């Protein structure tokens, strides 16, 4: 219960309810097409409720975030405030800063409060994967001619004949999200616990990824798999990699035979490089070149967010997270994004065990995908980093249940290891 008396956080109703709501939010992160009545994603709403429950709990355990996350959030707020001074619609600029603060600072704080143990972090990662599986199932329904999206209050506004988005909002976004989930699935295959379930999830996510026909999604999965194999450095990791590649090949063969007309990432290779028509790679590079010319003319101030960040055609955004943040928000927002990415990777690099390796690989994969599209605001890009920081904090938490920022925990652990070695 919550009240004036200090109680065990694990028995506090508010903390437990916040954890359950956070898991619901993690499940909904891949389902970007599922929106509430007000137009916000249901996943965002669930995470806002989890934040409110944490704040209402008088027995909540201390949850802290690395200094880099706080600095990045502060820079994002300053950048959007500077844009709001001269913007015709200042509330839109400020809303972007608030959104980034919510994803970076608030999500990380809530995660370190409610995900107290590595098992809790595993549960959140599992919820994310299950959401990706549901989106893949809906995509399979589209392939079979059954559109289930209206049942989930998702508007069926994109492709049901060539590229199947499931409950994602866009084919490439769905591909990137499923690629990140696939990395987590392959890591789960390496673990001996519930391997059958991990294999089933891997199969669904791999098929869903192929149905998006997203080349960048496929490359993202490959990058995550390479990081996973390199970081794990074990025969089991090599076995898992071979198994994952084999599962993807088998899924491709089955899709080809059952649905000869289905489009896969391999079928879009020629159109991507411009053989016989317009190059999608060329279009993406055109957005970057357009944004870069604007940056060169004024490297300090961005164009703002009121125009939607359009480039050469006034609509398509710059297809690179760093260029997009600089183009729209100016140098301060670029610094904010860089600080956030570096913080997640530096702290996450020191994470221990298969859990840390899996989340680090997923984070690297997500950030790689963000360099190929306008993914600054996609929740699935930042969610693996949030879980990675929570995992480091959970691994370093001492027996009394107190916690320190993940960076300090890592340094304290290294000092303890050196002291123990010296005594031996």
C-alpha positions as CSV (number, residue, x, y, z in Angstrom):
1,X,0.0,0.0,0.0
2,X,1.0,3.7,-0.4
3,X,0.9,5.9,2.6
4,X,2.9,7.8,5.2
5,X,4.7,4.6,6.4
6,X,7.7,3.4,4.4
7,X,7.0,0.0,3.1
8,X,8.7,-2.5,0.8
9,X,8.5,-1.1,-2.7
10,X,7.7,-4.6,-4.0
11,X,4.6,-4.7,-1.9
12,X,3.5,-1.2,-2.7
13,X,0.3,-1.2,-4.8
14,X,1.2,1.9,-6.8
15,X,4.7,0.6,-7.8
16,X,3.3,-2.7,-8.8
17,X,0.5,-1.1,-10.8
18,X,3.0,1.2,-12.4
19,X,5.1,-1.8,-13.4
20,X,2.1,-3.6,-14.9
21,X,1.1,-0.4,-16.8
22,X,4.7,0.0,-18.1
23,X,4.6,-3.6,-19.4
24,X,1.4,-2.8,-21.2
25,X,3.1,0.3,-22.7
26,X,6.0,-1.8,-23.8
27,X,3.6,-4.2,-25.5
28,X,2.0,-1.3,-27.3
29,X,5.3,0.4,-28.5
30,X,5.4,-1.6,-31.8
31,X,1.7,-0.9,-32.4
32,X,2.0,2.6,-33.6
33,X,-1.2,2.5,-35.7
34,X,-3.3,1.9,-32.6
35,X,-4.3,5.3,-31.4
36,X,-6.6,6.7,-28.8
37,X,-9.5,9.0,-29.4
38,X,-7.3,12.1,-29.0
39,X,-4.9,10.9,-31.6
40,X,-2.1,9.9,-29.2
41,X,-0.8,6.3,-29.4
42,X,-2.2,4.0,-26.7
43,X,1.3,3.1,-25.8
44,X,2.2,6.7,-24.9
45,X,-1.0,6.8,-22.8
46,X,0.0,3.7,-20.9
47,X,3.4,5.0,-20.2
48,X,2.0,8.4,-19.0
49,X,-0.3,6.4,-16.6
50,X,2.8,4.5,-15.3
51,X,4.6,7.8,-14.7
52,X,1.6,9.1,-12.7
53,X,1.4,6.0,-10.6
54,X,5.1,6.3,-9.8
55,X,4.7,9.9,-8.7
56,X,1.7,9.0,-6.6
57,X,3.5,6.3,-4.7
58,X,5.0,7.4,-1.4
59,X,6.9,4.2,-1.1
60,X,8.5,4.2,-4.6
61,X,12.2,3.3,-4.7
62,X,14.7,5.8,-5.9
63,X,15.0,5.9,-9.6
64,X,17.8,7.9,-11.2
65,X,19.0,8.4,-14.7
66,X,22.5,8.9,-16.1
67,X,23.7,12.5,-16.3
68,X,23.9,12.3,-20.1
69,X,20.2,11.6,-20.4
70,X,19.3,14.7,-18.3
71,X,21.8,16.8,-20.3
72,X,20.3,15.6,-23.6
73,X,16.7,16.3,-22.4
74,X,17.8,19.8,-21.2
75,X,19.4,20.6,-24.6
76,X,16.2,19.4,-26.4
77,X,14.1,21.8,-24.3
78,X,16.5,24.7,-24.9
79,X,16.5,24.0,-28.6
80,X,12.7,23.9,-28.9
81,X,12.3,27.0,-26.6
82,X,14.7,28.9,-28.9
83,X,12.6,27.9,-31.9
84,X,9.4,28.9,-30.2
85,X,10.5,32.5,-29.8
86,X,10.2,33.2,-33.5
87,X,7.8,30.4,-34.5
88,X,4.3,31.3,-35.7
89,X,3.0,28.4,-33.7
90,X,5.2,28.2,-30.6
91,X,3.2,25.5,-28.9
92,X,4.1,23.0,-31.6
93,X,7.8,23.7,-31.1
94,X,7.5,23.3,-27.3
95,X,5.4,20.1,-27.8
96,X,8.4,18.5,-29.6
97,X,10.7,19.3,-26.7
98,X,8.2,17.8,-24.3
99,X,7.9,14.7,-26.4
100,X,11.6,14.1,-26.4
101,X,11.9,14.7,-22.7
102,X,9.1,12.2,-22.1
103,X,10.8,9.5,-24.2
104,X,14.3,10.1,-23.0
105,X,14.1,11.4,-19.4
106,X,10.7,10.3,-18.1
107,X,10.7,6.8,-19.7
108,X,14.3,6.1,-18.3
109,X,13.3,7.3,-14.8
110,X,10.1,5.3,-14.8
111,X,12.0,2.2,-16.1
112,X,14.6,2.5,-13.3
113,X,11.9,2.8,-10.7
114,X,9.6,-0.1,-11.8
115,X,12.1,-2.5,-13.4
116,X,14.0,-3.3,-10.2
117,X,15.6,-6.6,-11.2
118,X,17.0,-8.1,-14.4
119,X,13.9,-10.3,-14.5
120,X,11.7,-7.2,-14.7
121,X,13.7,-5.9,-17.6
122,X,13.4,-9.3,-19.4
123,X,9.6,-9.0,-18.8
124,X,9.5,-5.6,-20.5
125,X,11.6,-6.8,-23.4
126,X,9.3,-9.8,-23.8
127,X,6.2,-7.5,-23.8
128,X,7.8,-5.5,-26.6
129,X,8.5,-8.7,-28.6
130,X,4.9,-9.9,-28.1
131,X,3.6,-6.6,-29.5
132,X,5.8,-7.1,-32.5
133,X,4.4,-10.6,-32.9
134,X,0.8,-9.3,-32.8
135,X,1.7,-6.8,-35.5
136,X,3.2,-9.6,-37.6
137,X,0.0,-11.7,-37.1
138,X,-2.1,-8.8,-38.4
139,X,0.3,-8.5,-41.4
140,X,-0.2,-12.2,-42.1
141,X,-4.0,-11.6,-42.0
142,X,-3.5,-8.9,-44.6
143,X,-1.6,-11.3,-46.8
144,X,-4.5,-13.7,-46.6
145,X,-6.9,-11.0,-47.5
146,X,-8.3,-10.4,-44.0
147,X,-7.6,-6.9,-42.7
148,X,-7.8,-7.0,-38.9
149,X,-6.6,-3.5,-38.3
150,X,-10.0,-1.9,-37.7
151,X,-10.5,-4.3,-34.8
152,X,-7.6,-2.5,-33.1
153,X,-8.9,1.0,-34.0
154,X,-6.1,1.2,-36.5
155,X,-6.9,3.0,-39.7
156,X,-6.2,0.7,-42.7
157,X,-4.5,3.5,-44.7
158,X,-1.6,1.8,-46.2
159,X,-0.8,-1.1,-48.5
160,X,-2.7,-4.4,-48.4
161,X,-1.5,-5.7,-51.8
162,X,2.3,-5.4,-51.7
163,X,3.8,-4.3,-48.4
164,X,2.0,-5.4,-45.3
165,X,2.3,-3.1,-42.3
166,X,0.3,-5.0,-39.7
167,X,-0.3,-2.6,-36.8
168,X,2.6,-0.4,-37.7
169,X,2.0,3.0,-39.2
170,X,4.4,2.7,-42.1
171,X,6.1,-0.2,-44.0
172,X,9.6,1.0,-43.3
173,X,8.8,1.8,-39.7
174,X,7.2,-1.7,-39.2
175,X,10.3,-3.2,-40.8
176,X,12.7,-1.3,-38.4
177,X,10.6,-2.2,-35.3
178,X,10.4,-5.9,-36.3
179,X,14.2,-5.9,-37.0
180,X,14.8,-4.7,-33.4
181,X,12.4,-7.3,-32.1
182,X,14.1,-10.0,-34.1
183,X,17.4,-9.2,-32.5
184,X,15.8,-9.7,-29.0
185,X,14.2,-13.0,-30.2
186,X,17.5,-14.4,-31.4
187,X,19.1,-13.5,-28.1
188,X,16.2,-15.3,-26.4
189,X,17.0,-18.4,-28.5
190,X,20.5,-18.4,-27.1
191,X,19.0,-18.6,-23.6
192,X,18.0,-22.1,-22.4
193,X,14.8,-20.9,-20.7
194,X,11.7,-21.2,-22.8
195,X,13.5,-21.7,-26.1
196,X,10.5,-23.1,-27.9
197,X,8.6,-19.9,-27.2
198,X,11.5,-17.9,-28.4
199,X,11.7,-19.9,-31.7
200,X,8.0,-19.3,-32.3
201,X,8.3,-15.6,-31.7
202,X,11.4,-15.5,-34.0
203,X,9.4,-17.2,-36.8
204,X,6.5,-14.7,-36.5
205,X,8.7,-11.7,-36.4
206,X,10.9,-12.9,-39.2
207,X,7.9,-13.4,-41.5
208,X,6.5,-10.1,-40.5
209,X,9.8,-8.4,-41.4
210,X,9.8,-10.1,-44.8
211,X,6.3,-9.0,-45.5
212,X,7.2,-5.3,-45.0
213,X,9.6,-5.7,-48.0
214,X,11.8,-3.2,-46.1
215,X,15.5,-3.4,-47.2
216,X,16.6,-1.1,-44.4
217,X,14.7,-3.3,-41.9
218,X,16.6,-6.4,-43.2
219,X,19.9,-4.5,-42.9
220,X,19.0,-3.4,-39.4
221,X,18.4,-7.0,-38.3
222,X,21.7,-8.0,-39.9
223,X,23.6,-5.3,-37.9
224,X,21.9,-6.3,-34.7
225,X,22.8,-9.9,-35.3
226,X,26.4,-9.1,-36.0
227,X,26.7,-7.1,-32.7
228,X,25.0,-9.9,-30.8
229,X,27.3,-12.6,-32.2
230,X,30.4,-10.4,-31.7
231,X,29.6,-9.4,-28.2
232,X,28.5,-12.9,-27.1
233,X,31.6,-14.7,-28.6
234,X,30.4,-18.2,-27.8
235,X,29.5,-21.3,-29.7
236,X,25.9,-20.9,-28.6
237,X,25.9,-17.4,-30.2
238,X,27.2,-18.8,-33.4
239,X,24.6,-21.5,-33.3
240,X,21.9,-18.9,-32.7
241,X,23.1,-16.8,-35.6
242,X,23.0,-19.8,-38.0
243,X,19.6,-20.7,-36.7
244,X,18.3,-17.2,-37.2
245,X,19.6,-17.1,-40.8
246,X,18.1,-20.5,-41.4
247,X,14.8,-19.5,-40.0
248,X,14.7,-16.4,-42.2
249,X,15.6,-18.5,-45.3
250,X,12.9,-21.1,-44.5
251,X,10.3,-18.4,-44.0
252,X,11.2,-16.9,-47.3
253,X,10.9,-20.2,-49.1
254,X,7.5,-20.9,-47.5
255,X,6.2,-17.4,-48.4
256,X,7.4,-17.9,-52.0
257,X,5.6,-21.2,-52.4
258,X,2.4,-20.3,-50.6
259,X,2.1,-16.7,-52.0
260,X,4.1,-16.4,-55.3
261,X,3.1,-12.8,-55.7
262,X,4.4,-11.6,-52.3
263,X,7.0,-8.9,-52.3
264,X,10.1,-9.3,-50.1
265,X,13.1,-7.0,-49.4
266,X,15.0,-9.0,-52.0
267,X,12.4,-8.2,-54.7
268,X,12.8,-4.5,-54.0
269,X,16.6,-4.4,-54.4
270,X,16.6,-3.3,-58.1
271,X,14.1,-0.5,-57.4
272,X,16.1,0.6,-54.4
273,X,19.3,1.1,-56.5
274,X,17.3,2.5,-59.5
275,X,17.4,-0.3,-62.0
276,X,14.7,0.4,-64.5
277,X,13.2,3.4,-62.7
278,X,13.4,5.8,-59.7
279,X,15.9,4.9,-57.0
280,X,14.6,5.0,-53.5
281,X,18.2,5.3,-52.3
282,X,18.5,8.3,-54.5
283,X,15.3,9.9,-53.1
284,X,16.6,9.5,-49.6
285,X,20.0,11.0,-50.5
286,X,18.1,13.9,-52.1
287,X,16.4,14.7,-48.8
288,X,19.7,14.7,-47.0
289,X,21.3,16.9,-49.7
290,X,18.4,19.4,-49.5
291,X,18.6,19.5,-45.7
292,X,22.4,19.8,-45.7
293,X,22.2,22.9,-48.0
294,X,19.9,24.5,-45.5
295,X,22.2,23.6,-42.7
296,X,25.2,25.1,-44.5
297,X,23.4,28.4,-44.9
298,X,22.5,28.6,-41.2
299,X,24.2,25.9,-39.1
300,X,22.9,27.2,-35.8
301,X,19.1,27.7,-36.3
302,X,16.7,25.0,-37.5
303,X,13.7,25.6,-39.7
304,X,11.4,24.5,-36.9
305,X,8.7,21.8,-36.8
306,X,5.7,23.8,-38.0
307,X,6.5,22.9,-41.6
308,X,6.7,19.2,-40.9
309,X,10.4,19.1,-41.8
310,X,9.7,18.7,-45.5
311,X,12.7,18.8,-47.9
312,X,12.8,19.0,-51.7
313,X,9.1,18.3,-52.2
314,X,7.9,20.1,-49.1
315,X,6.7,16.8,-47.6
316,X,9.4,14.1,-47.4
317,X,11.6,14.5,-44.3
318,X,15.4,14.1,-44.2
319,X,16.1,10.4,-44.0
320,X,18.8,10.5,-41.3
321,X,18.2,11.2,-37.7
322,X,21.3,13.4,-37.2
323,X,20.6,15.5,-40.3
324,X,16.9,15.7,-39.5
325,X,17.5,16.9,-35.9
326,X,20.0,19.5,-37.1
327,X,17.8,20.6,-40.0
328,X,14.7,21.0,-37.9
329,X,15.9,21.9,-34.5
330,X,19.3,23.5,-35.0
331,X,22.7,22.7,-33.5
332,X,21.3,22.4,-29.9
333,X,18.9,19.6,-30.9
334,X,21.7,17.8,-32.8
335,X,23.8,17.9,-29.7
336,X,20.9,16.6,-27.6
337,X,20.5,13.6,-29.9
338,X,24.3,12.9,-30.0
339,X,24.5,13.1,-26.2
340,X,21.6,10.7,-25.8
341,X,23.0,8.2,-28.3
342,X,26.5,8.3,-26.8
343,X,25.2,7.9,-23.3
344,X,23.1,4.9,-24.1
345,X,26.0,3.2,-26.0
346,X,28.7,4.0,-23.4
347,X,26.7,2.9,-20.4
348,X,25.2,-0.1,-22.3
349,X,28.6,-1.2,-23.6
350,X,29.5,-2.2,-20.0
351,X,26.3,-4.2,-19.4
352,X,26.8,-7.7,-18.3
353,X,25.4,-11.1,-19.4
354,X,23.2,-12.1,-22.2
355,X,20.5,-9.6,-21.2
356,X,23.0,-6.7,-21.6
357,X,24.3,-8.1,-24.8
358,X,20.8,-8.5,-26.3
359,X,19.7,-4.9,-25.3
360,X,23.0,-3.4,-26.6
361,X,22.6,-5.2,-29.9
362,X,19.0,-4.0,-30.1
363,X,20.0,-0.4,-29.3
364,X,22.7,-0.4,-31.9
365,X,20.3,-1.9,-34.5
366,X,17.7,0.8,-33.7
367,X,20.1,3.6,-33.9
368,X,21.4,2.2,-37.2
369,X,17.9,2.2,-38.6
370,X,17.4,5.8,-37.5
371,X,20.2,6.8,-39.8
372,X,18.3,5.6,-42.8
373,X,14.9,7.3,-42.2
374,X,13.1,10.2,-40.4
375,X,13.0,8.2,-37.1
376,X,13.8,10.9,-34.5
377,X,10.4,10.5,-32.9
378,X,9.8,6.7,-33.4
379,X,9.3,5.2,-29.9
380,X,10.8,1.8,-30.9
381,X,14.1,3.6,-31.8
382,X,14.6,4.8,-28.2
383,X,12.9,2.0,-26.2
384,X,15.8,-0.5,-26.4
385,X,18.1,2.2,-25.0
386,X,15.7,2.9,-22.1
387,X,15.6,-0.9,-21.3
388,X,19.4,-1.0,-21.6
389,X,19.9,1.7,-19.1
390,X,17.3,0.1,-16.8
391,X,19.2,-3.2,-17.1
392,X,22.5,-1.7,-16.1
393,X,20.9,-0.1,-13.1
394,X,19.1,-3.3,-12.1
395,X,22.3,-5.3,-12.4
396,X,24.2,-2.9,-10.3
397,X,21.6,-2.4,-7.6
398,X,22.9,-3.5,-4.2
399,X,21.1,-5.8,-1.7
400,X,19.5,-2.9,0.1
401,X,17.6,-1.9,-3.0
402,X,19.1,1.5,-3.3
403,X,20.4,2.6,-6.7
404,X,22.7,5.1,-8.3
405,X,22.9,6.3,-11.9
406,X,24.1,3.5,-14.2
407,X,27.4,5.2,-15.0
408,X,28.3,5.4,-11.3
409,X,27.2,1.8,-10.8
410,X,29.6,0.6,-13.5
411,X,32.5,2.6,-12.0
412,X,31.7,1.3,-8.6
413,X,31.6,-2.3,-9.9
414,X,35.0,-1.9,-11.5
415,X,36.5,-0.5,-8.3
416,X,35.1,-3.4,-6.4
417,X,36.6,-5.9,-8.9
418,X,40.0,-4.2,-8.7
419,X,39.9,-4.3,-4.9
420,X,39.0,-8.0,-4.9
421,X,41.8,-8.8,-7.3
422,X,44.3,-6.8,-5.1
423,X,43.3,-8.7,-2.0
424,X,43.8,-12.1,-3.8
